[in-house]
């Protein structure tokens, strides 16, 4: 705060100088503004919850959590270099990735479906590139979940600000439960193209859309050979894309037209 005050003086007065007094006179500040922010208090309380014991660093946290999860993820293999579990299936790979940044551990989970991604490339020239190490077809980041989340309201927080050994033990139990109850059902269910389509269309908050959603849905329609789905899904997407930039709306129109044209060619 002192640095901020000194910087403000130099900017406003044009030259640096020391503060004229060491303490702020709070008598002229309304009492309401002196009340602590309830959200900040909650955040501090949550950080303190996972701070007990000896200090732990990222490497130990990831090693401990991955060892805790390995016995309950029998069909997955942990890749330490990528900090993620991968579960291959006939048409792709399910991912459960550990992400520890700025003192907080979160989980990114989802599916890379080879047939859908291949169709997106064939229909819309979307680059597939080298072997994927990320759930590009559908995914969710636990940062976007929680009691106050407008996207995926979850009864508990889905991030863990771990900094102490006792906090790591506590978080390990919670993360294991979260993975078993929420993450594993998600990645197993979305191995099926129909489930991916249903989530993207009807439960958009259950997926983080950082990829071409229209292309994914049209590719699934094409893969499942459901011509009536194409028009039905296009109408739903038009309503959702109404808030997007014109370029995105034009892209949707082009991909819808491409899907219809390729369908007619296939027939």
C-alpha positions as CSV (number, residue, x, y, z in Angstrom):
1,X,0.0,0.0,0.0
2,X,2.9,2.3,0.8
3,X,4.4,1.7,-2.7
4,X,1.0,2.5,-4.2
5,X,0.8,5.8,-2.3
6,X,4.3,6.8,-3.3
7,X,3.6,6.0,-6.9
8,X,0.4,8.0,-6.9
9,X,2.3,11.0,-5.4
10,X,4.9,10.9,-8.1
11,X,2.3,10.6,-10.9
12,X,0.0,13.4,-9.5
13,X,2.7,15.8,-8.3
14,X,5.4,15.1,-11.0
15,X,8.2,14.3,-8.5
16,X,8.7,11.7,-5.8
17,X,8.6,12.6,-2.1
18,X,8.1,10.8,1.2
19,X,4.7,10.5,2.8
20,X,3.8,13.4,5.1
21,X,2.3,11.0,7.7
22,X,2.8,7.3,8.4
23,X,-0.8,6.4,9.1
24,X,-4.1,7.1,7.4
25,X,-6.7,9.2,9.3
26,X,-9.7,6.9,9.1
27,X,-12.2,9.3,10.8
28,X,-13.5,10.6,7.5
29,X,-14.1,7.2,6.0
30,X,-17.7,5.9,6.2
31,X,-18.1,2.9,8.5
32,X,-19.6,0.8,5.8
33,X,-16.4,1.0,3.8
34,X,-14.4,-0.2,6.8
35,X,-16.2,-3.5,6.9
36,X,-14.2,-6.4,5.5
37,X,-15.3,-7.9,2.2
38,X,-17.2,-11.1,2.9
39,X,-15.9,-12.8,-0.3
40,X,-12.3,-11.9,0.6
41,X,-12.9,-13.3,4.1
42,X,-14.2,-16.5,2.7
43,X,-11.2,-16.8,0.3
44,X,-8.7,-16.2,3.1
45,X,-10.5,-18.8,5.3
46,X,-10.4,-21.3,2.4
47,X,-6.6,-20.8,1.9
48,X,-6.1,-21.2,5.7
49,X,-8.0,-24.5,5.6
50,X,-5.3,-26.0,3.4
51,X,-2.2,-24.3,4.9
52,X,-1.7,-26.4,8.1
53,X,1.5,-28.3,8.6
54,X,4.9,-28.1,6.9
55,X,5.1,-26.1,3.7
56,X,4.7,-28.2,0.5
57,X,5.7,-27.3,-3.0
58,X,4.2,-28.1,-6.4
59,X,6.2,-31.3,-7.1
60,X,5.2,-32.9,-3.8
61,X,1.6,-31.8,-4.2
62,X,1.3,-33.4,-7.7
63,X,3.1,-36.5,-6.7
64,X,0.9,-37.0,-3.6
65,X,-2.4,-36.4,-5.4
66,X,-1.5,-38.6,-8.4
67,X,-0.5,-41.4,-6.0
68,X,-3.8,-40.9,-4.2
69,X,-5.8,-41.2,-7.4
70,X,-3.9,-44.0,-9.1
71,X,-5.6,-46.9,-7.2
72,X,-9.1,-45.7,-8.2
73,X,-8.2,-45.0,-11.8
74,X,-7.5,-48.5,-12.9
75,X,-8.1,-48.0,-16.6
76,X,-6.0,-44.8,-16.6
77,X,-2.2,-44.3,-16.7
78,X,-0.5,-41.3,-15.1
79,X,2.0,-39.4,-17.3
80,X,4.2,-37.4,-14.9
81,X,5.6,-35.2,-17.6
82,X,2.2,-34.1,-18.7
83,X,0.7,-34.2,-15.1
84,X,-2.4,-36.1,-16.4
85,X,-4.1,-39.4,-16.4
86,X,-5.0,-40.9,-19.8
87,X,-7.6,-43.6,-20.3
88,X,-7.6,-44.9,-23.9
89,X,-10.7,-46.4,-25.5
90,X,-11.6,-47.7,-28.9
91,X,-12.3,-44.2,-30.5
92,X,-10.0,-41.9,-28.5
93,X,-8.7,-41.0,-25.0
94,X,-10.2,-39.8,-21.8
95,X,-8.1,-37.2,-19.8
96,X,-7.9,-36.2,-16.1
97,X,-5.3,-33.6,-15.8
98,X,-3.9,-32.0,-12.6
99,X,-3.2,-28.3,-12.8
100,X,-1.3,-26.5,-10.1
101,X,-0.7,-22.8,-10.6
102,X,-0.5,-19.7,-8.3
103,X,-0.9,-22.0,-5.3
104,X,-4.2,-23.6,-6.4
105,X,-4.8,-27.1,-7.7
106,X,-7.6,-27.7,-10.2
107,X,-8.6,-30.5,-12.5
108,X,-9.2,-30.4,-16.2
109,X,-11.1,-33.4,-17.6
110,X,-12.6,-34.5,-20.8
111,X,-12.4,-36.6,-24.0
112,X,-10.5,-36.5,-27.3
113,X,-12.7,-38.5,-29.8
114,X,-10.7,-39.5,-32.8
115,X,-13.6,-40.1,-35.2
116,X,-15.2,-36.8,-34.4
117,X,-11.9,-34.9,-34.7
118,X,-11.2,-36.7,-38.0
119,X,-14.6,-35.7,-39.4
120,X,-14.1,-32.1,-38.3
121,X,-10.9,-32.1,-40.4
122,X,-12.5,-33.8,-43.3
123,X,-15.7,-31.7,-43.4
124,X,-14.4,-28.3,-42.3
125,X,-10.5,-28.5,-42.8
126,X,-10.0,-28.0,-39.0
127,X,-6.4,-29.0,-38.4
128,X,-5.9,-32.2,-36.4
129,X,-2.1,-31.9,-36.1
130,X,0.1,-34.4,-34.2
131,X,-1.1,-36.8,-31.6
132,X,-3.3,-35.0,-29.1
133,X,-2.5,-34.7,-25.4
134,X,-5.5,-32.7,-24.4
135,X,-9.3,-33.3,-24.4
136,X,-10.1,-31.3,-27.5
137,X,-13.6,-32.7,-28.3
138,X,-15.2,-31.9,-24.9
139,X,-13.7,-30.8,-21.6
140,X,-14.3,-29.0,-18.3
141,X,-12.0,-27.1,-16.0
142,X,-12.9,-27.4,-12.3
143,X,-12.2,-23.6,-11.9
144,X,-15.5,-23.1,-13.7
145,X,-17.5,-25.1,-11.1
146,X,-18.6,-24.4,-7.6
147,X,-21.4,-23.1,-5.4
148,X,-21.5,-19.7,-7.1
149,X,-20.7,-20.9,-10.6
150,X,-23.3,-19.8,-13.2
151,X,-22.0,-22.6,-15.5
152,X,-21.9,-25.7,-13.4
153,X,-23.3,-25.1,-9.9
154,X,-21.5,-27.7,-7.7
155,X,-22.2,-28.2,-4.0
156,X,-18.5,-27.8,-3.0
157,X,-15.6,-25.8,-4.3
158,X,-13.7,-27.7,-7.0
159,X,-10.3,-26.0,-6.5
160,X,-7.8,-26.6,-3.6
161,X,-5.3,-23.8,-2.5
162,X,-2.8,-26.3,-1.0
163,X,0.2,-24.9,0.8
164,X,0.8,-27.1,3.9
165,X,1.2,-30.8,4.5
166,X,-1.9,-31.1,6.6
167,X,-3.8,-29.2,3.9
168,X,-2.5,-31.7,1.3
169,X,-3.8,-34.6,3.3
170,X,-7.2,-33.0,3.7
171,X,-7.3,-32.0,0.0
172,X,-6.3,-35.5,-1.1
173,X,-9.5,-37.0,0.4
174,X,-11.7,-34.3,-1.1
175,X,-10.0,-34.6,-4.6
176,X,-10.4,-38.4,-4.6
177,X,-14.1,-38.1,-3.8
178,X,-14.6,-35.4,-6.5
179,X,-12.8,-37.5,-9.1
180,X,-14.8,-40.6,-8.3
181,X,-18.2,-38.9,-8.0
182,X,-18.0,-36.3,-10.8
183,X,-14.9,-36.6,-13.0
184,X,-14.9,-40.3,-13.8
185,X,-18.6,-40.5,-14.7
186,X,-18.1,-37.4,-17.0
187,X,-15.1,-38.8,-19.0
188,X,-16.7,-42.2,-19.3
189,X,-20.1,-40.9,-20.4
190,X,-18.6,-38.6,-23.0
191,X,-16.8,-41.4,-24.8
192,X,-20.1,-41.7,-26.7
193,X,-20.7,-39.1,-29.5
194,X,-24.4,-38.9,-28.5
195,X,-23.5,-37.8,-25.0
196,X,-21.1,-35.2,-26.3
197,X,-23.8,-33.8,-28.6
198,X,-26.3,-33.7,-25.8
199,X,-24.1,-31.9,-23.3
200,X,-22.9,-29.3,-25.9
201,X,-26.5,-28.6,-27.0
202,X,-28.6,-28.9,-23.9
203,X,-26.1,-28.4,-20.9
204,X,-23.6,-25.9,-22.3
205,X,-22.3,-25.0,-18.9
206,X,-21.0,-28.6,-18.5
207,X,-18.4,-28.0,-21.1
208,X,-15.8,-25.2,-21.5
209,X,-16.2,-24.0,-25.1
210,X,-12.8,-23.0,-26.4
211,X,-13.2,-25.0,-29.6
212,X,-15.6,-24.9,-32.6
213,X,-18.8,-26.2,-31.0
214,X,-20.8,-26.0,-34.2
215,X,-18.2,-28.1,-36.1
216,X,-18.2,-30.7,-33.3
217,X,-22.0,-31.0,-33.2
218,X,-22.3,-31.2,-37.0
219,X,-19.5,-33.8,-37.2
220,X,-21.4,-35.9,-34.6
221,X,-24.6,-35.6,-36.6
222,X,-22.7,-36.8,-39.7
223,X,-21.0,-39.6,-37.8
224,X,-24.3,-40.9,-36.4
225,X,-26.0,-40.5,-39.8
226,X,-28.8,-38.4,-38.4
227,X,-29.9,-36.0,-41.1
228,X,-32.8,-34.6,-39.1
229,X,-30.4,-33.7,-36.3
230,X,-28.5,-31.3,-38.5
231,X,-31.4,-28.9,-39.0
232,X,-32.6,-29.3,-35.4
233,X,-29.1,-28.6,-34.1
234,X,-28.6,-25.7,-36.5
235,X,-31.7,-23.9,-35.1
236,X,-30.5,-24.3,-31.5
237,X,-27.0,-23.1,-32.4
238,X,-28.4,-20.0,-34.3
239,X,-30.1,-18.9,-31.0
240,X,-26.9,-19.4,-29.1
241,X,-24.7,-17.7,-31.7
242,X,-26.9,-14.7,-31.8
243,X,-24.8,-13.1,-29.1
244,X,-21.5,-13.9,-30.9
245,X,-19.5,-11.8,-33.3
246,X,-20.7,-11.7,-36.9
247,X,-17.6,-13.7,-38.0
248,X,-18.7,-16.6,-35.7
249,X,-22.2,-16.5,-37.0
250,X,-20.9,-16.5,-40.6
251,X,-18.7,-19.5,-39.7
252,X,-21.8,-21.4,-38.4
253,X,-23.7,-20.7,-41.6
254,X,-20.8,-22.0,-43.7
255,X,-20.4,-25.1,-41.7
256,X,-24.1,-25.9,-41.8
257,X,-24.1,-25.4,-45.6
258,X,-21.0,-27.6,-45.9
259,X,-22.5,-30.4,-43.8
260,X,-25.7,-30.4,-45.9
261,X,-23.7,-30.4,-49.2
262,X,-21.4,-33.2,-48.1
263,X,-24.4,-35.2,-46.9
264,X,-26.1,-34.9,-50.3
265,X,-22.8,-35.9,-52.0
266,X,-22.6,-39.0,-49.7
267,X,-26.1,-40.0,-50.7
